[in-house]
Amino acid sequence: MVQRTLFWNIEDMLEWLRANILSYHIIRHVALLLLFASASRSDYSLHRRATLSHNREVGHDLADIWLKNR
């Protein structure tokens, strides 16, 4: 499938954004899990802080997109 650079309508653009943002965040979560999977129990709090920080970023990103497209 050839990637289009221009969107024919807003629905195409939103679908593209939704798919790419979702895949980016899934990959990032998997990377965080792999990074901290071998960490000792004392490093669990570091992983938890990184995950909470990431979840806040995701919420802000999605809120920004929603507000811009409102």
PyMOL Python script that loads the backbone (N, CA, C, O; Angstrom):
from pymol import cmd

cmd.read_pdbstr("""\
ATOM      1  N   MET A   1       0.837  -1.185   0.000  1.00  0.00           N
ATOM      2  CA  MET A   1       0.000   0.000   0.000  1.00  0.00           C
ATOM      3  C   MET A   1       0.883   1.251   0.000  1.00  0.00           C
ATOM      4  O   MET A   1       1.837   1.338   0.773  1.00  0.00           O
ATOM      5  N   VAL A   2       0.575   2.187  -0.840  1.00  0.00           N
ATOM      6  CA  VAL A   2       1.352   3.423  -0.942  1.00  0.00           C
ATOM      7  C   VAL A   2       0.815   4.436   0.055  1.00  0.00           C
ATOM      8  O   VAL A   2      -0.391   4.675   0.128  1.00  0.00           O
ATOM      9  N   GLN A   3       1.716   5.026   0.818  1.00  0.00           N
ATOM     10  CA  GLN A   3       1.319   6.038   1.802  1.00  0.00           C
ATOM     11  C   GLN A   3       1.002   7.343   1.081  1.00  0.00           C
ATOM     12  O   GLN A   3       1.819   7.849   0.312  1.00  0.00           O
ATOM     13  N   ARG A   4      -0.180   7.881   1.332  1.00  0.00           N
ATOM     14  CA  ARG A   4      -0.541   9.175   0.742  1.00  0.00           C
ATOM     15  C   ARG A   4      -0.002  10.291   1.623  1.00  0.00           C
ATOM     16  O   ARG A   4       0.056  10.155   2.845  1.00  0.00           O
ATOM     17  N   THR A   5       0.386  11.379   1.007  1.00  0.00           N
ATOM     18  CA  THR A   5       0.871  12.511   1.788  1.00  0.00           C
ATOM     19  C   THR A   5      -0.213  13.564   2.000  1.00  0.00           C
ATOM     20  O   THR A   5      -0.132  14.360   2.936  1.00  0.00           O
ATOM     21  N   LEU A   6      -1.219  13.570   1.142  1.00  0.00           N
ATOM     22  CA  LEU A   6      -2.320  14.514   1.283  1.00  0.00           C
ATOM     23  C   LEU A   6      -3.581  13.749   1.650  1.00  0.00           C
ATOM     24  O   LEU A   6      -3.797  12.633   1.178  1.00  0.00           O
ATOM     25  N   PHE A   7      -4.399  14.344   2.480  1.00  0.00           N
ATOM     26  CA  PHE A   7      -5.636  13.698   2.911  1.00  0.00           C
ATOM     27  C   PHE A   7      -6.795  14.286   2.120  1.00  0.00           C
ATOM     28  O   PHE A   7      -6.883  15.496   1.914  1.00  0.00           O
ATOM     29  N   TRP A   8      -7.671  13.408   1.687  1.00  0.00           N
ATOM     30  CA  TRP A   8      -8.816  13.853   0.901  1.00  0.00           C
ATOM     31  C   TRP A   8      -9.886  14.495   1.773  1.00  0.00           C
ATOM     32  O   TRP A   8     -10.622  15.373   1.321  1.00  0.00           O
ATOM     33  N   ASN A   9      -9.969  14.057   3.016  1.00  0.00           N
ATOM     34  CA  ASN A   9     -10.950  14.668   3.915  1.00  0.00           C
ATOM     35  C   ASN A   9     -10.486  14.520   5.361  1.00  0.00           C
ATOM     36  O   ASN A   9      -9.491  13.849   5.634  1.00  0.00           O
ATOM     37  N   ILE A  10     -11.200  15.139   6.269  1.00  0.00           N
ATOM     38  CA  ILE A  10     -10.817  15.146   7.686  1.00  0.00           C
ATOM     39  C   ILE A  10     -10.893  13.749   8.287  1.00  0.00           C
ATOM     40  O   ILE A  10     -10.105  13.421   9.174  1.00  0.00           O
ATOM     41  N   GLU A  11     -11.833  12.912   7.819  1.00  0.00           N
ATOM     42  CA  GLU A  11     -11.955  11.557   8.359  1.00  0.00           C
ATOM     43  C   GLU A  11     -10.705  10.735   8.056  1.00  0.00           C
ATOM     44  O   GLU A  11     -10.238   9.977   8.906  1.00  0.00           O
ATOM     45  N   ASP A  12     -10.158  10.882   6.834  1.00  0.00           N
ATOM     46  CA  ASP A  12      -8.919  10.183   6.486  1.00  0.00           C
ATOM     47  C   ASP A  12      -7.770  10.643   7.381  1.00  0.00           C
ATOM     48  O   ASP A  12      -6.978   9.830   7.858  1.00  0.00           O
ATOM     49  N   MET A  13      -7.687  11.953   7.603  1.00  0.00           N
ATOM     50  CA  MET A  13      -6.617  12.482   8.433  1.00  0.00           C
ATOM     51  C   MET A  13      -6.737  11.969   9.871  1.00  0.00           C
ATOM     52  O   MET A  13      -5.742  11.559  10.469  1.00  0.00           O
ATOM     53  N   LEU A  14      -7.947  11.991  10.423  1.00  0.00           N
ATOM     54  CA  LEU A  14      -8.145  11.524  11.792  1.00  0.00           C
ATOM     55  C   LEU A  14      -7.839  10.040  11.924  1.00  0.00           C
ATOM     56  O   LEU A  14      -7.234   9.619  12.910  1.00  0.00           O
ATOM     57  N   GLU A  15      -8.248   9.243  10.947  1.00  0.00           N
ATOM     58  CA  GLU A  15      -7.962   7.811  10.974  1.00  0.00           C
ATOM     59  C   GLU A  15      -6.454   7.557  10.926  1.00  0.00           C
ATOM     60  O   GLU A  15      -5.947   6.695  11.643  1.00  0.00           O
ATOM     61  N   TRP A  16      -5.742   8.301  10.087  1.00  0.00           N
ATOM     62  CA  TRP A  16      -4.295   8.157   9.999  1.00  0.00           C
ATOM     63  C   TRP A  16      -3.634   8.534  11.320  1.00  0.00           C
ATOM     64  O   TRP A  16      -2.752   7.824  11.802  1.00  0.00           O
ATOM     65  N   LEU A  17      -4.062   9.653  11.905  1.00  0.00           N
ATOM     66  CA  LEU A  17      -3.510  10.082  13.194  1.00  0.00           C
ATOM     67  C   LEU A  17      -3.781   9.043  14.277  1.00  0.00           C
ATOM     68  O   LEU A  17      -2.888   8.697  15.050  1.00  0.00           O
ATOM     69  N   ARG A  18      -5.005   8.553  14.329  1.00  0.00           N
ATOM     70  CA  ARG A  18      -5.388   7.576  15.343  1.00  0.00           C
ATOM     71  C   ARG A  18      -4.535   6.317  15.215  1.00  0.00           C
ATOM     72  O   ARG A  18      -4.033   5.807  16.218  1.00  0.00           O
ATOM     73  N   ALA A  19      -4.366   5.816  14.010  1.00  0.00           N
ATOM     74  CA  ALA A  19      -3.585   4.593  13.792  1.00  0.00           C
ATOM     75  C   ALA A  19      -2.118   4.799  14.147  1.00  0.00           C
ATOM     76  O   ALA A  19      -1.515   3.942  14.794  1.00  0.00           O
ATOM     77  N   ASN A  20      -1.543   5.908  13.740  1.00  0.00           N
ATOM     78  CA  ASN A  20      -0.123   6.135  13.993  1.00  0.00           C
ATOM     79  C   ASN A  20       0.170   6.460  15.448  1.00  0.00           C
ATOM     80  O   ASN A  20       1.185   6.017  15.986  1.00  0.00           O
ATOM     81  N   ILE A  21      -0.695   7.220  16.087  1.00  0.00           N
ATOM     82  CA  ILE A  21      -0.493   7.529  17.505  1.00  0.00           C
ATOM     83  C   ILE A  21      -0.637   6.260  18.330  1.00  0.00           C
ATOM     84  O   ILE A  21       0.157   6.016  19.240  1.00  0.00           O
ATOM     85  N   LEU A  22      -1.644   5.450  18.019  1.00  0.00           N
ATOM     86  CA  LEU A  22      -1.851   4.214  18.758  1.00  0.00           C
ATOM     87  C   LEU A  22      -0.659   3.281  18.603  1.00  0.00           C
ATOM     88  O   LEU A  22      -0.190   2.719  19.592  1.00  0.00           O
ATOM     89  N   SER A  23      -0.163   3.105  17.389  1.00  0.00           N
ATOM     90  CA  SER A  23       0.968   2.196  17.186  1.00  0.00           C
ATOM     91  C   SER A  23       2.223   2.736  17.876  1.00  0.00           C
ATOM     92  O   SER A  23       2.994   1.959  18.437  1.00  0.00           O
ATOM     93  N   TYR A  24       2.436   4.042  17.843  1.00  0.00           N
ATOM     94  CA  TYR A  24       3.585   4.632  18.526  1.00  0.00           C
ATOM     95  C   TYR A  24       3.531   4.351  20.020  1.00  0.00           C
ATOM     96  O   TYR A  24       4.543   3.979  20.613  1.00  0.00           O
ATOM     97  N   HIS A  25       2.366   4.524  20.637  1.00  0.00           N
ATOM     98  CA  HIS A  25       2.260   4.343  22.081  1.00  0.00           C
ATOM     99  C   HIS A  25       2.340   2.872  22.468  1.00  0.00           C
ATOM    100  O   HIS A  25       2.869   2.544  23.530  1.00  0.00           O
ATOM    101  N   ILE A  26       1.825   1.985  21.626  1.00  0.00           N
ATOM    102  CA  ILE A  26       1.958   0.555  21.904  1.00  0.00           C
ATOM    103  C   ILE A  26       3.431   0.164  21.859  1.00  0.00           C
ATOM    104  O   ILE A  26       3.915  -0.544  22.742  1.00  0.00           O
ATOM    105  N   ILE A  27       4.138   0.619  20.840  1.00  0.00           N
ATOM    106  CA  ILE A  27       5.568   0.312  20.719  1.00  0.00           C
ATOM    107  C   ILE A  27       6.327   0.881  21.920  1.00  0.00           C
ATOM    108  O   ILE A  27       7.226   0.233  22.456  1.00  0.00           O
ATOM    109  N   ARG A  28       5.966   2.080  22.334  1.00  0.00           N
ATOM    110  CA  ARG A  28       6.651   2.698  23.474  1.00  0.00           C
ATOM    111  C   ARG A  28       6.398   1.913  24.758  1.00  0.00           C
ATOM    112  O   ARG A  28       7.315   1.720  25.556  1.00  0.00           O
ATOM    113  N   HIS A  29       5.154   1.458  24.964  1.00  0.00           N
ATOM    114  CA  HIS A  29       4.846   0.650  26.153  1.00  0.00           C
ATOM    115  C   HIS A  29       5.626  -0.663  26.137  1.00  0.00           C
ATOM    116  O   HIS A  29       6.173  -1.071  27.161  1.00  0.00           O
ATOM    117  N   VAL A  30       5.678  -1.312  25.002  1.00  0.00           N
ATOM    118  CA  VAL A  30       6.417  -2.569  24.895  1.00  0.00           C
ATOM    119  C   VAL A  30       7.895  -2.324  25.184  1.00  0.00           C
ATOM    120  O   VAL A  30       8.526  -3.108  25.892  1.00  0.00           O
ATOM    121  N   ALA A  31       8.450  -1.241  24.643  1.00  0.00           N
ATOM    122  CA  ALA A  31       9.857  -0.923  24.893  1.00  0.00           C
ATOM    123  C   ALA A  31      10.108  -0.678  26.382  1.00  0.00           C
ATOM    124  O   ALA A  31      11.112  -1.138  26.926  1.00  0.00           O
ATOM    125  N   LEU A  32       9.202   0.043  27.037  1.00  0.00           N
ATOM    126  CA  LEU A  32       9.348   0.268  28.477  1.00  0.00           C
ATOM    127  C   LEU A  32       9.287  -1.045  29.239  1.00  0.00           C
ATOM    128  O   LEU A  32      10.078  -1.272  30.155  1.00  0.00           O
ATOM    129  N   LEU A  33       8.358  -1.903  28.866  1.00  0.00           N
ATOM    130  CA  LEU A  33       8.254  -3.194  29.549  1.00  0.00           C
ATOM    131  C   LEU A  33       9.508  -4.034  29.359  1.00  0.00           C
ATOM    132  O   LEU A  33      10.003  -4.641  30.309  1.00  0.00           O
ATOM    133  N   LEU A  34      10.024  -4.069  28.131  1.00  0.00           N
ATOM    134  CA  LEU A  34      11.242  -4.832  27.872  1.00  0.00           C
ATOM    135  C   LEU A  34      12.437  -4.241  28.605  1.00  0.00           C
ATOM    136  O   LEU A  34      13.286  -4.973  29.115  1.00  0.00           O
ATOM    137  N   LEU A  35      12.498  -2.932  28.654  1.00  0.00           N
ATOM    138  CA  LEU A  35      13.612  -2.269  29.314  1.00  0.00           C
ATOM    139  C   LEU A  35      13.653  -2.601  30.803  1.00  0.00           C
ATOM    140  O   LEU A  35      14.721  -2.843  31.365  1.00  0.00           O
ATOM    141  N   PHE A  36      12.499  -2.610  31.426  1.00  0.00           N
ATOM    142  CA  PHE A  36      12.454  -2.816  32.873  1.00  0.00           C
ATOM    143  C   PHE A  36      12.130  -4.249  33.276  1.00  0.00           C
ATOM    144  O   PHE A  36      12.071  -4.550  34.468  1.00  0.00           O
ATOM    145  N   ALA A  37      11.921  -5.134  32.311  1.00  0.00           N
ATOM    146  CA  ALA A  37      11.570  -6.522  32.632  1.00  0.00           C
ATOM    147  C   ALA A  37      12.689  -7.216  33.399  1.00  0.00           C
ATOM    148  O   ALA A  37      12.422  -8.023  34.289  1.00  0.00           O
ATOM    149  N   SER A  38      13.920  -6.914  33.065  1.00  0.00           N
ATOM    150  CA  SER A  38      15.049  -7.565  33.720  1.00  0.00           C
ATOM    151  C   SER A  38      15.542  -6.794  34.942  1.00  0.00           C
ATOM    152  O   SER A  38      16.502  -7.200  35.598  1.00  0.00           O
ATOM    153  N   ALA A  39      14.887  -5.698  35.234  1.00  0.00           N
ATOM    154  CA  ALA A  39      15.317  -4.878  36.374  1.00  0.00           C
ATOM    155  C   ALA A  39      14.986  -5.583  37.690  1.00  0.00           C
ATOM    156  O   ALA A  39      14.077  -6.410  37.760  1.00  0.00           O
ATOM    157  N   SER A  40      15.724  -5.245  38.697  1.00  0.00           N
ATOM    158  CA  SER A  40      15.475  -5.830  40.014  1.00  0.00           C
ATOM    159  C   SER A  40      14.197  -5.245  40.610  1.00  0.00           C
ATOM    160  O   SER A  40      13.654  -4.268  40.097  1.00  0.00           O
ATOM    161  N   ARG A  41      13.733  -5.842  41.679  1.00  0.00           N
ATOM    162  CA  ARG A  41      12.493  -5.407  42.337  1.00  0.00           C
ATOM    163  C   ARG A  41      12.608  -3.959  42.814  1.00  0.00           C
ATOM    164  O   ARG A  41      11.609  -3.240  42.836  1.00  0.00           O
ATOM    165  N   SER A  42      13.792  -3.527  43.191  1.00  0.00           N
ATOM    166  CA  SER A  42      13.963  -2.155  43.687  1.00  0.00           C
ATOM    167  C   SER A  42      13.767  -1.126  42.570  1.00  0.00           C
ATOM    168  O   SER A  42      13.500   0.043  42.846  1.00  0.00           O
ATOM    169  N   ASP A  43      13.899  -1.555  41.307  1.00  0.00           N
ATOM    170  CA  ASP A  43      13.709  -0.644  40.186  1.00  0.00           C
ATOM    171  C   ASP A  43      12.258  -0.548  39.737  1.00  0.00           C
ATOM    172  O   ASP A  43      11.946   0.179  38.795  1.00  0.00           O
ATOM    173  N   TYR A  44      11.368  -1.280  40.407  1.00  0.00           N
ATOM    174  CA  TYR A  44       9.961  -1.256  40.014  1.00  0.00           C
ATOM    175  C   TYR A  44       9.384   0.147  40.113  1.00  0.00           C
ATOM    176  O   TYR A  44       8.599   0.554  39.256  1.00  0.00           O
ATOM    177  N   SER A  45       9.761   0.893  41.147  1.00  0.00           N
ATOM    178  CA  SER A  45       9.220   2.251  41.309  1.00  0.00           C
ATOM    179  C   SER A  45       9.645   3.155  40.151  1.00  0.00           C
ATOM    180  O   SER A  45       8.880   4.023  39.732  1.00  0.00           O
ATOM    181  N   LEU A  46      10.862   2.955  39.631  1.00  0.00           N
ATOM    182  CA  LEU A  46      11.311   3.726  38.475  1.00  0.00           C
ATOM    183  C   LEU A  46      10.427   3.424  37.267  1.00  0.00           C
ATOM    184  O   LEU A  46      10.017   4.333  36.544  1.00  0.00           O
ATOM    185  N   HIS A  47      10.140   2.151  37.058  1.00  0.00           N
ATOM    186  CA  HIS A  47       9.262   1.757  35.954  1.00  0.00           C
ATOM    187  C   HIS A  47       7.868   2.351  36.136  1.00  0.00           C
ATOM    188  O   HIS A  47       7.266   2.832  35.176  1.00  0.00           O
ATOM    189  N   ARG A  48       7.366   2.319  37.346  1.00  0.00           N
ATOM    190  CA  ARG A  48       6.027   2.854  37.624  1.00  0.00           C
ATOM    191  C   ARG A  48       5.986   4.360  37.346  1.00  0.00           C
ATOM    192  O   ARG A  48       5.031   4.856  36.747  1.00  0.00           O
ATOM    193  N   ARG A  49       7.021   5.085  37.780  1.00  0.00           N
ATOM    194  CA  ARG A  49       7.063   6.529  37.523  1.00  0.00           C
ATOM    195  C   ARG A  49       7.130   6.818  36.025  1.00  0.00           C
ATOM    196  O   ARG A  49       6.468   7.735  35.537  1.00  0.00           O
ATOM    197  N   ALA A  50       7.929   6.039  35.294  1.00  0.00           N
ATOM    198  CA  ALA A  50       8.040   6.238  33.843  1.00  0.00           C
ATOM    199  C   ALA A  50       6.698   5.964  33.170  1.00  0.00           C
ATOM    200  O   ALA A  50       6.302   6.693  32.260  1.00  0.00           O
ATOM    201  N   THR A  51       6.000   4.926  33.605  1.00  0.00           N
ATOM    202  CA  THR A  51       4.701   4.591  33.015  1.00  0.00           C
ATOM    203  C   THR A  51       3.679   5.678  33.320  1.00  0.00           C
ATOM    204  O   THR A  51       2.923   6.075  32.433  1.00  0.00           O
ATOM    205  N   LEU A  52       3.642   6.161  34.545  1.00  0.00           N
ATOM    206  CA  LEU A  52       2.694   7.218  34.903  1.00  0.00           C
ATOM    207  C   LEU A  52       2.981   8.493  34.122  1.00  0.00           C
ATOM    208  O   LEU A  52       2.058   9.162  33.658  1.00  0.00           O
ATOM    209  N   SER A  53       4.256   8.830  33.976  1.00  0.00           N
ATOM    210  CA  SER A  53       4.632  10.009  33.206  1.00  0.00           C
ATOM    211  C   SER A  53       4.205   9.855  31.751  1.00  0.00           C
ATOM    212  O   SER A  53       3.684  10.789  31.142  1.00  0.00           O
ATOM    213  N   HIS A  54       4.433   8.666  31.204  1.00  0.00           N
ATOM    214  CA  HIS A  54       4.041   8.396  29.817  1.00  0.00           C
ATOM    215  C   HIS A  54       2.524   8.503  29.653  1.00  0.00           C
ATOM    216  O   HIS A  54       2.054   9.075  28.669  1.00  0.00           O
ATOM    217  N   ASN A  55       1.760   7.968  30.587  1.00  0.00           N
ATOM    218  CA  ASN A  55       0.301   8.027  30.499  1.00  0.00           C
ATOM    219  C   ASN A  55      -0.201   9.466  30.544  1.00  0.00           C
ATOM    220  O   ASN A  55      -1.177   9.798  29.871  1.00  0.00           O
ATOM    221  N   ARG A  56       0.446  10.317  31.322  1.00  0.00           N
ATOM    222  CA  ARG A  56       0.069  11.726  31.340  1.00  0.00           C
ATOM    223  C   ARG A  56       0.344  12.366  29.984  1.00  0.00           C
ATOM    224  O   ARG A  56      -0.464  13.150  29.485  1.00  0.00           O
ATOM    225  N   GLU A  57       1.501  12.027  29.382  1.00  0.00           N
ATOM    226  CA  GLU A  57       1.835  12.565  28.058  1.00  0.00           C
ATOM    227  C   GLU A  57       0.803  12.144  27.023  1.00  0.00           C
ATOM    228  O   GLU A  57       0.379  12.953  26.198  1.00  0.00           O
ATOM    229  N   VAL A  58       0.399  10.876  27.066  1.00  0.00           N
ATOM    230  CA  VAL A  58      -0.597  10.371  26.116  1.00  0.00           C
ATOM    231  C   VAL A  58      -1.901  11.137  26.279  1.00  0.00           C
ATOM    232  O   VAL A  58      -2.515  11.544  25.293  1.00  0.00           O
ATOM    233  N   GLY A  59      -2.322  11.332  27.521  1.00  0.00           N
ATOM    234  CA  GLY A  59      -3.550  12.069  27.776  1.00  0.00           C
ATOM    235  C   GLY A  59      -3.490  13.483  27.244  1.00  0.00           C
ATOM    236  O   GLY A  59      -4.454  13.970  26.655  1.00  0.00           O
ATOM    237  N   HIS A  60      -2.364  14.144  27.447  1.00  0.00           N
ATOM    238  CA  HIS A  60      -2.206  15.512  26.942  1.00  0.00           C
ATOM    239  C   HIS A  60      -2.182  15.535  25.413  1.00  0.00           C
ATOM    240  O   HIS A  60      -2.783  16.411  24.792  1.00  0.00           O
ATOM    241  N   ASP A  61      -1.477  14.560  24.806  1.00  0.00           N
ATOM    242  CA  ASP A  61      -1.420  14.492  23.344  1.00  0.00           C
ATOM    243  C   ASP A  61      -2.814  14.314  22.755  1.00  0.00           C
ATOM    244  O   ASP A  61      -3.192  15.012  21.815  1.00  0.00           O
ATOM    245  N   LEU A  62      -3.569  13.382  23.307  1.00  0.00           N
ATOM    246  CA  LEU A  62      -4.911  13.122  22.780  1.00  0.00           C
ATOM    247  C   LEU A  62      -5.845  14.305  23.019  1.00  0.00           C
ATOM    248  O   LEU A  62      -6.685  14.616  22.175  1.00  0.00           O
ATOM    249  N   ALA A  63      -5.699  14.962  24.167  1.00  0.00           N
ATOM    250  CA  ALA A  63      -6.523  16.135  24.450  1.00  0.00           C
ATOM    251  C   ALA A  63      -6.198  17.269  23.474  1.00  0.00           C
ATOM    252  O   ALA A  63      -7.099  17.960  22.998  1.00  0.00           O
ATOM    253  N   ASP A  64      -4.917  17.456  23.180  1.00  0.00           N
ATOM    254  CA  ASP A  64      -4.520  18.493  22.223  1.00  0.00           C
ATOM    255  C   ASP A  64      -5.102  18.228  20.842  1.00  0.00           C
ATOM    256  O   ASP A  64      -5.604  19.140  20.185  1.00  0.00           O
ATOM    257  N   ILE A  65      -5.032  16.983  20.411  1.00  0.00           N
ATOM    258  CA  ILE A  65      -5.578  16.616  19.095  1.00  0.00           C
ATOM    259  C   ILE A  65      -7.079  16.852  19.077  1.00  0.00           C
ATOM    260  O   ILE A  65      -7.618  17.387  18.108  1.00  0.00           O
ATOM    261  N   TRP A  66      -7.756  16.450  20.152  1.00  0.00           N
ATOM    262  CA  TRP A  66      -9.205  16.623  20.213  1.00  0.00           C
ATOM    263  C   TRP A  66      -9.574  18.103  20.153  1.00  0.00           C
ATOM    264  O   TRP A  66     -10.501  18.490  19.442  1.00  0.00           O
ATOM    265  N   LEU A  67      -8.839  18.930  20.907  1.00  0.00           N
ATOM    266  CA  LEU A  67      -9.141  20.358  20.917  1.00  0.00           C
ATOM    267  C   LEU A  67      -8.881  21.005  19.563  1.00  0.00           C
ATOM    268  O   LEU A  67      -9.641  21.873  19.133  1.00  0.00           O
ATOM    269  N   LYS A  68      -7.813  20.590  18.889  1.00  0.00           N
ATOM    270  CA  LYS A  68      -7.491  21.160  17.581  1.00  0.00           C
ATOM    271  C   LYS A  68      -8.532  20.775  16.536  1.00  0.00           C
ATOM    272  O   LYS A  68      -8.808  21.550  15.620  1.00  0.00           O
ATOM    273  N   ASN A  69      -9.108  19.591  16.666  1.00  0.00           N
ATOM    274  CA  ASN A  69     -10.068  19.105  15.676  1.00  0.00           C
ATOM    275  C   ASN A  69     -11.508  19.397  16.059  1.00  0.00           C
ATOM    276  O   ASN A  69     -12.432  18.974  15.364  1.00  0.00           O
ATOM    277  N   ARG A  70     -11.703  20.092  17.123  1.00  0.00           N
ATOM    278  CA  ARG A  70     -13.048  20.382  17.619  1.00  0.00           C
ATOM    279  C   ARG A  70     -13.718  21.426  16.782  1.00  0.00           C
ATOM    280  O   ARG A  70     -14.861  21.796  17.053  1.00  0.00           O
TER     281      ARG A  70
END
""", "prot")
cmd.dss("prot")
cmd.show_as("cartoon", "prot")
cmd.util.cbc("prot")
cmd.orient("prot")
